[in-house]
Structure formats: structure tokens, C-alpha cells
């Protein structure tokens, strides 16, 4: 596993590569909008979600209006995101639960978030990190799982739960959420799954995969 010095160097290099403050690629104005955008992003690109959500939230400008809708009413707005029936049902039912049980506020604990329809650990961690600024959260998405395995920050497992545990153990709690966002950005820009640009990757000095291939 990596030394504390190597982990610090990786984090600082990622900060230099991706210095922007708003690292989440799903823009939102209200907390619940991010929650539902993440649900829509399952098996769908963030780019597509960002094309869909403006019309959805124009038609349903409040959480109460979404809670009052029927899933069939929401489906046409999110059809192009795929799995639109399941996603529409989750959005409407989650809206109702938020209104009825949480006073219209997105909860700030893992336990409460996992009660919401369509919310798993990855979504819950993202909400805890981005909305509630909870330290130590790890969003183990596909980019994060793949790249941290290549770097040697994890043992290469593809199990999101194990990756989350291993990264929680080695990343500074105050850095972990932004680190995971930067992993996504790096996976899209440089360390792409099908054609990683290793020669132009400035994380090479700390990458186990590059060292092994060199």
C-alpha cells in the first residue's frame, strides 16, 4: 500500500490538475435536485442528465410538486436517461418521503438516506459529502474504483464496499470527498478505461500500474 507521503503527493497533484471548487459534474440549485440527478445518472451519462433536468425542474419547480406528481407524469421528462419508469417512481416516492418524514429536507445521515427509494451507498456518500460536508465519505464510482486500483491505493478489488473501506483507511477525511470527484475528472480526461494516456499522466511517479508496465 502507499505511504502517507505518496498519498499526500497524489492528492496535491490532483488539486493542481483540477483546482476548481465545484467538482461535481451535476449542477444543482436545491439539495434534492442533486439527489435526483444522481439517481438519473445510473446507467446514464452526466451530460445526458444535465440536458434533462432543466425541463424536469421547470415542470416541477418544488419538492412538493414532485411529491404530488404521479410517476407516469414524470416519465416523459426523463425518458432519454434510460430505466425511466423505475427512476420516475423512485423520484416521486422519495419526494413524498422527504416531504412527509423529513420536512422537505434531504437528511444528513447514511441511515436516513438509505431509506429513500433509489438511494444506495454511493449516492448517499455523495450527498453526505457535497451537501452536508461530512468528512471521510468515499464515493466509489467506476472511475474511482479503477484508478485507485491502478495507483495502488487499493488492492485492486472491484467491490465498491471494499474500495470504500480501503480508501477511508488511507485518505485524510477532509480530502476524501473531493479526491473522489477528482478521480472522476481524471478518469474522463486522462486515465480513460479503454485508452489510458499514461505517457501524459502526471500521476505516473506514484502509479503502481505504470511502474509495472514500464
PyMOL commands that set and color helices and strands:
alter all, ss='L'
color gray80, all
select helices_A, chain A and resi 4-17+31-40+46-59+63-68+71-81+84-101+110-113+121-130+142-151+160-170+176-189+198-200+204-206+208-213
alter helices_A, ss='H'
color red, helices_A
deselect
rebuild
show_as cartoon
